[in-house]
Amino acid sequence: MARSDVMTSKLAGFGTTIFAEMSALAVETGAVNLGQGFPDTDGPAEVLDEAVAAIRRGVNQSPTGPGDPVLRQAIAEHQMRWYDIEVDPDTEVLVTAGATEALAGALLGMLDADDEVVLFEPIYDSYQACIALAGAKVVPVLLAPGESGRYEFDPDELRAAISPRTKLLLLNTPHNPTGKVFTRQELTLIAELAIEHDLIVVTDEVYEHLVFDGAEHIPISTLPGMSERTLTISSGGKTFHTTGWKIGWCTGPAPLVTAAKTAKQFLSFVNGAPFQPAIAVGLGLPDSYFETLRTDLQTARDHLVAGLDAAGFTTFVPEATYFVTADIRSIGATEGGLDFCRALPHRVGVVAVPNEVFYARPEHGTHMVRFACCKQLPVIDVAARRLAGGFAP
């Protein structure tokens, strides 16, 4: 075929994801993969056993379009249990192929060409791609480390980002890749602006149970005036160490869920039939499971931060999530993060991800890289020794 315009122009600039590239480098070099955010241990036995049992009892065909009623009921009960949020499992809950499809369904189902979406950068990579496919425009607001090392934003920049064309504000808390947990004060400002400008808020909360040091995850939908305008996205992958199952969901008022469902039905339609009742079991596990999950990951975070500090990196201690961001300038690196990460597996046998790929304006993140802490402590120890051997003063 002679023509060169095979790919839609909407995806210009979107090549192979950085995660695929870095994971391939890990395999090629035998490096410790601290790039992609997947745990190296299995989830709770109750969840895994239910998946096996569901397969054996014949739950192997397509579930209903909105998702298995058992899982939708469990999601509704989860929202009430943790946040005192009441949702109707029949009209206000939609099961999706991971949180990424929930996000795609929401953005494709709600946005028109030339709409604007305000969001905080760095940005999880699929956000920009989904907005581009919808024909809409990304309007970024910068998150940057303040004097305390905690990531912050300028309220005036947020106010200035909103225009008459702004339809939607996309929030991610706890935030990937920075590990920021938005405070009540920050969320209140965001909510006030959303109400003032009559914006839809889509909020990605997949790390809701992975917060550290007493930080509080507050769903923005619980703030006054926000329940009717907020679509909340989450998933079972991070909470139950089942990232390959791709069971996600969104909850919110019926019109927003319907918009997401209308687009989603032409994507996967349905998925993961035997995994859906398994995630329902997980959502019903006792509080002790969620507390142990959090404390174990906090221990791993502290382990990784100590290793990075010993190697000479300047680290930004995350309040949540799987990831630790490090500044490579402190080890004398003069190249950008992308070149640094491409060379790192060959140089010391460790894989990381460059933060610049998460920015609409990459110049803000060229000196930052992201390491995953969702690994067993001996794995983190090996990576730390290799980094110290390559960079420690």
C-alpha positions as CSV (number, residue, x, y, z in Angstrom):
1,M,0.0,0.0,0.0
2,A,1.4,3.4,-1.0
3,R,-0.4,5.7,1.3
4,S,1.4,6.8,4.4
5,D,-1.5,8.3,6.4
6,V,-2.6,5.0,7.9
7,M,-2.8,6.1,11.5
8,T,-5.4,8.7,12.5
9,S,-3.8,12.2,13.0
10,K,-5.5,12.2,16.4
11,L,-2.8,9.8,17.6
12,A,0.1,11.7,16.1
13,G,2.9,11.6,18.7
14,F,1.5,8.5,20.5
15,G,3.9,5.6,19.8
16,T,4.5,2.5,21.8
17,T,3.9,3.2,25.4
18,I,6.9,3.8,27.6
19,F,5.8,0.8,29.8
20,A,6.1,-1.6,26.9
21,E,9.5,-0.2,25.9
22,M,11.0,-0.4,29.4
23,S,9.6,-3.8,30.2
24,A,11.1,-5.1,26.9
25,L,14.4,-3.7,28.0
26,A,14.1,-5.5,31.3
27,V,13.6,-8.8,29.5
28,E,16.4,-8.1,27.1
29,T,19.0,-7.2,29.7
30,G,17.8,-9.3,32.7
31,A,17.4,-6.0,34.7
32,V,15.3,-5.6,37.8
33,N,12.0,-4.1,36.5
34,L,11.1,-1.2,38.7
35,G,9.4,0.5,35.8
36,Q,6.0,-0.9,35.3
37,G,3.6,-0.8,38.3
38,F,2.6,-4.4,38.8
39,P,3.2,-6.4,42.0
40,D,5.4,-9.5,42.1
41,T,3.2,-11.4,44.6
42,D,-0.3,-12.8,44.1
43,G,-3.4,-11.4,45.7
44,P,-5.4,-12.8,48.6
45,A,-6.3,-16.5,48.4
46,E,-10.0,-15.8,48.8
47,V,-10.0,-13.8,45.6
48,L,-7.9,-16.3,43.6
49,D,-10.0,-19.2,44.8
50,E,-13.2,-17.6,43.8
51,A,-11.9,-17.0,40.3
52,V,-11.0,-20.7,39.9
53,A,-14.4,-21.7,41.4
54,A,-16.2,-19.3,39.0
55,I,-14.5,-20.9,36.0
56,R,-15.4,-24.4,37.2
57,R,-19.0,-23.5,37.8
58,G,-19.3,-22.2,34.3
59,V,-19.0,-18.4,34.6
60,N,-17.2,-18.3,31.3
61,Q,-19.5,-16.5,29.0
62,S,-20.3,-12.8,28.6
63,P,-21.7,-11.2,31.7
64,T,-24.5,-8.5,31.4
65,G,-23.4,-5.3,29.7
66,P,-23.1,-3.2,32.9
67,G,-21.3,-6.0,34.7
68,D,-22.0,-9.0,36.9
69,P,-24.8,-7.9,39.4
70,V,-22.8,-9.5,42.2
71,L,-19.9,-7.3,41.5
72,R,-22.0,-4.2,41.0
73,Q,-23.6,-4.8,44.4
74,A,-20.2,-5.2,46.0
75,I,-19.0,-2.0,44.5
76,A,-22.0,-0.1,45.8
77,E,-21.4,-1.6,49.3
78,H,-17.7,-0.7,49.1
79,Q,-18.6,3.0,48.4
80,M,-21.0,3.0,51.3
81,R,-18.6,1.2,53.7
82,W,-15.6,3.4,53.1
83,Y,-17.0,6.8,52.1
84,D,-20.7,6.8,53.0
85,I,-21.5,7.2,49.4
86,E,-24.8,5.7,48.2
87,V,-25.0,4.5,44.6
88,D,-27.6,2.4,42.9
89,P,-25.9,-0.8,41.6
90,D,-28.3,-1.0,38.7
91,T,-28.0,2.5,37.3
92,E,-25.0,4.1,38.9
93,V,-22.3,1.4,38.6
94,L,-20.6,0.2,35.5
95,V,-18.0,-2.6,35.3
96,T,-15.2,-2.0,32.8
97,A,-12.0,-3.6,31.4
98,G,-9.8,-2.0,34.0
99,A,-9.8,1.7,35.0
100,T,-8.3,2.6,31.6
101,E,-11.5,1.5,29.8
102,A,-13.6,3.4,32.3
103,L,-11.6,6.5,31.6
104,A,-11.8,5.9,27.8
105,G,-15.6,5.3,28.0
106,A,-16.1,8.4,30.1
107,L,-14.0,10.7,27.9
108,L,-15.3,9.3,24.6
109,G,-18.8,9.4,25.9
110,M,-18.8,12.9,27.2
111,L,-16.4,15.0,25.1
112,D,-17.0,16.7,21.7
113,A,-14.4,18.1,19.3
114,D,-12.8,21.3,20.7
115,D,-14.0,20.7,24.2
116,E,-11.2,21.4,26.8
117,V,-10.2,19.2,29.7
118,V,-8.3,20.6,32.6
119,L,-6.0,18.2,34.4
120,F,-2.9,18.1,36.5
121,E,0.4,17.2,35.0
122,P,2.3,14.9,35.2
123,I,-0.4,12.8,33.7
124,Y,-0.9,9.1,33.5
125,D,-0.2,8.4,29.8
126,S,-3.6,7.1,28.7
127,Y,-5.3,10.4,29.7
128,Q,-3.9,12.4,26.8
129,A,-4.5,9.6,24.3
130,C,-8.1,9.3,25.2
131,I,-8.7,13.0,25.1
132,A,-7.0,13.2,21.7
133,L,-9.2,10.4,20.4
134,A,-12.3,12.4,21.5
135,G,-11.0,15.3,19.5
136,A,-10.7,17.4,22.7
137,K,-7.9,19.5,24.0
138,V,-5.7,19.0,27.1
139,V,-5.2,22.0,29.3
140,P,-2.5,21.1,31.9
141,V,-2.0,22.6,35.4
142,L,1.5,21.8,36.8
143,L,2.1,19.8,39.9
144,A,5.6,20.6,41.2
145,P,7.5,19.9,44.5
146,G,7.2,22.7,47.0
147,E,9.7,23.6,49.7
148,S,8.6,20.6,51.8
149,G,9.1,18.3,48.8
150,R,5.3,17.7,48.6
151,Y,3.8,18.2,45.1
152,E,1.6,21.3,44.9
153,F,-0.2,23.4,42.3
154,D,-0.8,27.1,41.9
155,P,-4.5,27.9,42.5
156,D,-4.2,30.9,40.1
157,E,-2.9,28.6,37.3
158,L,-5.9,26.3,37.9
159,R,-8.3,29.2,37.7
160,A,-6.7,30.6,34.6
161,A,-6.9,27.1,32.9
162,I,-10.7,27.2,32.9
163,S,-12.3,28.8,29.8
164,P,-15.7,28.9,28.3
165,R,-14.7,25.7,26.3
166,T,-13.8,23.7,29.4
167,K,-16.3,20.9,29.9
168,L,-14.5,18.5,32.1
169,L,-11.9,18.5,34.9
170,L,-9.9,15.2,35.2
171,L,-8.5,14.5,38.6
172,N,-6.2,11.6,39.8
173,T,-6.0,11.2,43.5
174,P,-4.0,9.4,44.9
175,H,-1.8,10.6,42.0
176,N,0.3,8.6,39.6
177,P,3.3,9.2,39.2
178,T,3.9,11.7,42.0
179,G,2.2,9.8,44.9
180,K,0.3,13.0,45.9
181,V,-2.9,12.7,47.9
182,F,-5.0,15.8,47.3
183,T,-5.9,17.4,50.6
184,R,-9.4,18.5,51.6
185,Q,-8.4,22.1,51.1
186,E,-7.2,21.5,47.6
187,L,-10.2,19.4,46.7
188,T,-12.5,22.1,48.1
189,L,-11.0,24.7,45.7
190,I,-11.3,22.3,42.8
191,A,-15.0,21.6,43.7
192,E,-15.8,25.3,44.0
193,L,-14.4,25.9,40.6
194,A,-16.2,22.9,39.1
195,I,-19.5,24.2,40.5
196,E,-18.9,27.8,39.5
197,H,-18.2,26.8,35.9
198,D,-20.6,23.9,35.8
199,L,-17.9,21.3,35.0
200,I,-18.1,17.6,35.0
201,V,-15.4,16.0,37.2
202,V,-13.9,12.6,36.3
203,T,-11.8,11.3,39.1
204,D,-9.4,8.3,38.9
205,E,-9.0,6.8,42.4
206,V,-7.4,3.4,41.7
207,Y,-4.9,3.8,44.5
208,E,-7.6,4.7,47.0
209,H,-6.5,2.0,49.5
210,L,-2.7,2.6,49.1
211,V,-2.1,5.7,51.2
212,F,0.7,6.1,53.7
213,D,1.7,8.0,56.9
214,G,-1.9,8.8,57.9
215,A,-2.8,10.6,54.7
216,E,-6.5,10.6,54.0
217,H,-8.0,9.8,50.7
218,I,-11.1,11.9,50.2
219,P,-13.3,11.2,47.2
220,I,-14.2,14.6,45.7
221,S,-17.8,13.4,45.2
222,T,-18.3,13.6,49.0
223,L,-17.8,17.4,48.9
224,P,-20.9,19.6,48.9
225,G,-22.4,20.0,45.4
226,M,-20.2,17.4,43.8
227,S,-22.1,14.1,43.8
228,E,-24.3,15.1,40.9
229,R,-21.3,16.1,38.7
230,T,-18.6,13.5,39.5
231,L,-17.8,10.2,37.9
232,T,-15.5,8.1,40.1
233,I,-13.2,5.5,38.6
234,S,-11.4,2.6,40.4
235,S,-10.4,-1.0,39.9
236,G,-9.4,-4.2,41.6
237,G,-6.0,-4.6,40.1
238,K,-4.0,-2.5,42.5
239,T,-5.9,-3.4,45.6
240,F,-5.9,-7.2,45.1
241,H,-2.7,-7.7,43.1
242,T,-4.6,-8.7,40.0
243,T,-3.5,-6.1,37.5
244,G,-3.7,-8.6,34.6
245,W,-7.4,-9.3,35.2
246,K,-8.4,-5.8,34.1
247,I,-11.5,-5.4,36.3
248,G,-12.4,-1.8,36.8
249,W,-15.5,0.3,37.3
250,C,-17.0,3.7,37.5
251,T,-19.7,5.0,39.8
252,G,-21.7,8.2,39.8
253,P,-25.0,9.8,38.8
254,A,-26.9,7.8,36.1
255,P,-26.4,10.3,33.3
256,L,-22.6,10.2,33.6
257,V,-22.5,6.4,34.0
258,T,-24.8,6.1,30.9
259,A,-22.5,8.4,28.9
260,A,-19.5,6.2,29.8
261,K,-21.5,3.0,29.1
262,T,-22.7,4.2,25.7
263,A,-19.1,4.5,24.5
264,K,-17.8,1.5,26.5
265,Q,-20.2,-0.9,24.8
266,F,-18.4,-0.4,21.6
267,L,-14.9,-1.0,23.1
268,S,-14.7,-4.3,25.0
269,F,-18.5,-4.6,25.6
270,V,-17.8,-6.9,28.5
271,N,-14.8,-8.8,29.9
272,G,-13.4,-11.0,32.6
273,A,-16.6,-13.0,33.5
274,P,-15.0,-15.3,36.1
275,F,-12.9,-12.5,37.6
276,Q,-15.8,-10.3,38.3
277,P,-17.3,-12.4,41.2
278,A,-13.7,-12.8,42.5
279,I,-13.2,-9.1,42.8
280,A,-16.6,-8.9,44.5
281,V,-15.2,-11.3,47.2
282,G,-12.1,-9.0,47.5
283,L,-14.2,-5.9,48.1
284,G,-15.9,-7.7,51.0
285,L,-12.6,-8.7,52.8
286,P,-12.2,-7.4,56.4
287,D,-10.6,-4.1,57.2
288,S,-7.5,-6.0,58.4
289,Y,-6.7,-7.0,54.8
290,F,-6.7,-3.4,53.6
291,E,-4.6,-2.3,56.5
292,T,-2.0,-5.0,56.0
293,L,-1.9,-4.1,52.2
294,R,-1.2,-0.5,53.1
295,T,1.4,-1.1,55.8
296,D,3.3,-3.7,53.7
297,L,3.5,-1.3,50.7
298,Q,4.6,1.6,53.0
299,T,7.4,-0.6,54.2
300,A,8.4,-1.3,50.6
301,R,8.2,2.4,49.8
302,D,10.5,3.2,52.8
303,H,12.9,0.5,51.6
304,L,13.1,1.9,48.1
305,V,13.5,5.5,49.3
306,A,16.3,4.5,51.5
307,G,18.0,2.7,48.7
308,L,17.6,5.6,46.3
309,D,18.9,8.0,48.9
310,A,22.0,5.9,49.5
311,A,22.7,5.8,45.7
312,G,22.7,9.6,45.7
313,F,19.2,10.4,44.2
314,T,17.1,13.2,45.5
315,T,13.8,11.5,46.3
316,F,10.2,12.8,46.7
317,V,8.6,10.6,49.3
318,P,5.1,9.6,48.0
319,E,2.0,9.8,50.2
320,A,0.4,7.0,48.3
321,T,0.6,4.7,45.2
322,Y,3.2,2.2,43.9
323,F,5.8,4.8,42.9
324,V,8.8,6.9,44.1
325,T,9.9,9.9,42.0
326,A,13.7,10.7,42.0
327,D,15.6,13.7,40.6
328,I,18.6,12.4,38.5
329,R,20.5,15.7,38.6
330,S,21.7,14.8,42.1
331,I,23.7,11.9,40.8
332,G,25.3,14.1,38.2
333,A,23.1,13.1,35.3
334,T,23.0,15.7,32.5
335,E,21.0,13.8,29.9
336,G,17.2,13.8,29.9
337,G,15.2,11.2,31.8
338,L,14.3,9.3,28.7
339,D,17.9,8.8,27.6
340,F,18.9,8.0,31.3
341,C,16.2,5.3,31.6
342,R,17.1,3.7,28.2
343,A,20.7,3.4,29.3
344,L,20.0,2.4,33.0
345,P,19.3,-1.3,32.3
346,H,22.6,-1.7,30.4
347,R,24.5,0.4,32.9
348,V,23.4,-1.0,36.3
349,G,20.7,-3.6,35.5
350,V,17.6,-1.7,36.8
351,V,14.6,-0.4,34.9
352,A,12.8,2.9,35.7
353,V,10.4,5.1,33.8
354,P,11.1,8.7,32.7
355,N,8.6,11.1,34.1
356,E,8.8,13.4,31.1
357,V,6.5,11.0,29.2
358,F,3.7,12.0,31.7
359,Y,3.8,15.7,30.9
360,A,1.9,17.6,28.3
361,R,4.9,20.0,28.6
362,P,7.8,17.5,28.9
363,E,10.3,20.2,29.9
364,H,8.9,20.1,33.4
365,G,9.8,16.5,33.9
366,T,13.1,15.9,32.0
367,H,15.1,15.5,35.2
368,M,12.7,13.1,37.0
369,V,12.4,9.3,36.9
370,R,9.9,7.0,38.5
371,F,10.7,3.7,40.4
372,A,8.1,1.2,41.4
373,C,8.0,0.0,45.0
374,C,5.3,-2.7,44.6
375,K,8.0,-5.5,44.7
376,Q,9.2,-7.9,47.3
377,L,11.9,-6.4,49.6
378,P,14.7,-8.7,48.3
379,V,14.0,-7.5,44.8
380,I,14.2,-3.9,46.0
381,D,17.4,-4.7,47.8
382,V,19.0,-6.1,44.6
383,A,18.0,-2.9,42.7
384,A,19.3,-0.7,45.4
385,R,22.7,-2.4,45.5
386,R,23.0,-2.1,41.7
387,L,22.1,1.6,41.8
388,A,24.5,2.3,44.6
389,G,27.2,0.5,42.8
390,G,26.6,2.6,39.7
391,F,26.0,6.0,41.3
392,A,26.8,6.2,45.0
393,P,29.5,8.8,45.8
